[in-house]
Amino acid sequence: MECRVVDFAVSCRFWQRALLNALAAVFVTGQSVDVQAQGRSPQQASEQIVDCELLIVGAGFAGTAAAYESLLAGRTVCLTDITDWVGGQVSSQGTSALDEAKRMREQRFFPRGYNEFRDRLVKKYGSLSAGNCWVSVACFLPSDGHQILSAMLQDAAKKGKGTLKWFPNTVIKALDYSPDGRQISSAIALQHSPAPNTAPLNTEPLSLLIEDIYRPENSARLKKQPIRFIPSTASTPSTSSIPPTPWYILEATETGEIVALADVPYRLGLDPVSHINPSSPVQNNDAYCTQGFTYTFVMERTATPQPQPEPTFYSQYAPYFSYENSNNVGIDAVFTYRRIWSPDFQKRPKATRFGVAAVLPGDLSMQNWTWGNDYRPGTEQDNLIYSREQLQQRGELSPNGWMGGLRTETLRRGEENAIAYYHWLVAGTTDSQLGDGVKQPAPNHRYVTGLKAPMGTAHGLSKYPYIREARRILGRPTFTYPNGFAMHEIDVSQTDYGDEAHYRQNLPPDMYRKLRKSLSGLEFLKLPDGIDPDQIPRRTRSTIYPDSVGIAQYAMDFHPCMAEAPPEKPGNEERPGVRQAHGPAYPGQVALRAMVPQKIDNLIVSGKSIANSTIAAAAYRVHPFEWSVGAAAGMTADFALREGVFPYQLVDDLPKREPLLEKLRSRLEASSNPTAFPNTSIFNLDWDDWKSW
């Protein structure tokens, strides 16, 4: 069933009320919404063979950027996603409010595709923002994010004479390898569609279908089409008589699925404290504490109070919710924070507290709130992204055993938590952080649902949760990175570790001295033996990489896991110490070495799964970075095919000069995909104007 949408406001109130009640039953009983049992089909579809030069797994913001640049280069691109939308953060995950650093935004210092996306927002809405929110200059409808990016890909294919083969509702199930194990030779995928006489996709929340999605058999709910992706035989000739590989696989999933499935070395969760990650609160790796994930949803302001039925599970999650601090008290603060639709807001009076237009009936708000619909598991019993050891125990690393690598029960609880948070906003009277008497009901709202509504789902939640942290590869070992290349906290943090007593008091003396020396920059060679660590000057810039192929700047922004399970447990707290690194970051770079995994030569990693620490990743997870690293991945794959080399061969002789690396970087810069911020050099220490907040 599908709701009719007028001016993006869902008009079928009865369906909304029914759906909320149905969702409550779904989450409690595990039954599907409006799905008829059909029985298992006795016949399975024959395998479809599809060839391409680039197989991009994951159509999030990074995957879309990689496809965009690859199509402009004239490549044949296969693009897959578990959902039916491209764009990830700005569409299927619903976080359609661009997180940008102020100076980058003022100078429009973004990759060309990202600037084009922003320009198309202006063309569609008359301004960057459709909602006049106060968290960003650009807030818009997730459905429009998908439509704009789809048009960009079509135009890129036409302009570059490339070919896009788009596979929505498709996941990778298995990988085949070359005889020496160094290359992925084919990828086996499953594309799902509704079984006959069942509801459309996007009717049920993800948790109810995800296990079925990864099973090869047809089910009562889903038909499966097996697909084998293979290299194209029409690849652009290289300068080598025998190209080292006919294709590349680009990892662009939200959780690092291909990283786990290919079983290349990676990290997950908190890294051990060290001189390069001095703010870490743990002595040993904790794979279970990752940043919280969020199921976003849309709510509409109404002129009159609406029925607000209480979900059956509300009392379980109510103890978690809060306005967080006194500045955010009141429904208007939360509503306008990520308001994504506000017609003619320019003509309205400003809301005095936030400098944005007053709220009127018909306005739409997307919710993404830390002590709200963030769900923050952090223990071995409830972590969302399974560790390698857990995957082995579950058999997911066995042949054809891959099931997506996520804990279904935690997905379900995240969905419940989001629905409960909506009810708290409109009917709740408790506040876990600010105490009694703060939260007041706000019944003049409607929970927006419908397959043609902004989220594109009958249940109203985003098609996929917003993921802030993924499996992160370990790059290849070098003399200076014997444990594998990675970017770390001290490579971008603006923290003056000498001014904060925490580091002097809590780090071992040798570690503290090594930390200060590592940040001394050009002064390193002048430092006398035995110098007081607090006398060592701190450089005021990020690490500069000779192999930088992209840029990133945002504050190290944490949504820490909770200390105990389940996250919603009354009185639960954030894991102590995780926010220690929270704060501003210098303009940073994306090293090509962070995108080259160990073991597999024709796999390029983008998105949140590049080689960095969990602290650095907190500044490398937002929209501009994802586009930059995705664009770099697409252009690197095209360059490697043209030159007849593997990406690792562009960096394996560093710090010696690498002529082909220089050629790639020149090509990126010439195509308006920056590899460094203006005036970046080891001599420029003046970055005060580049604020990350």
Secondary structure, DSSP 8 states (H G I E B T S, - for coil): ----EETTEE--HHHHHHHHHHHHHHHHH---SS-------S-----EEEEESEEEE--SHHHHHHHHHHHHTT-EEEEE-SSS-S-GGGTTT---B----HHHHHTT-S-HHHHHHHHHHHHHHSSS-SS--SS-S-B--HHHHHHHHHHHHHHHHHHHT-EEEEE-SEEEEEEEE-TTSSSEEEEEEEEEEE-TTS--TTSS-GGGTHHHHT-SS--SSEEEEEEEEEE-SS----SSSS-S-S-EEEE--SS-HHHHHHT--EE-SB----SSSTT-S-SS-BTT----EE--EEEEE-SS-------TTHHHHGGG----SGGG-SHHHHHHHTEEE-TTGGGS-EETTTTEE---TT-EEEE--TTTTEE---STTT-SB--HHHHHHHTTTSTT----SB-HHHHHHHHHHHHHHHHHHHH----TTT-TT------SEEE--BTTSTT-BSSSB-SS-B-----EE-B---SS-TT---B-GGGTB---TTT-HHHHHHS-HHHHHHHHHHT-GGGGGG--TT--GGGS----S----TTEEEEE---B-----BSSSSTT-TT--B-TTGGGG-B-B--EEEEGGGG-BSS-SSEEE-GGGSSB-HHHHTTS-SHHHHHHHHHHHHHHHHHHHHHT--GGGGTTTTTS--HHHHHHHHHHHHTT--SS-TT-STT----TT----
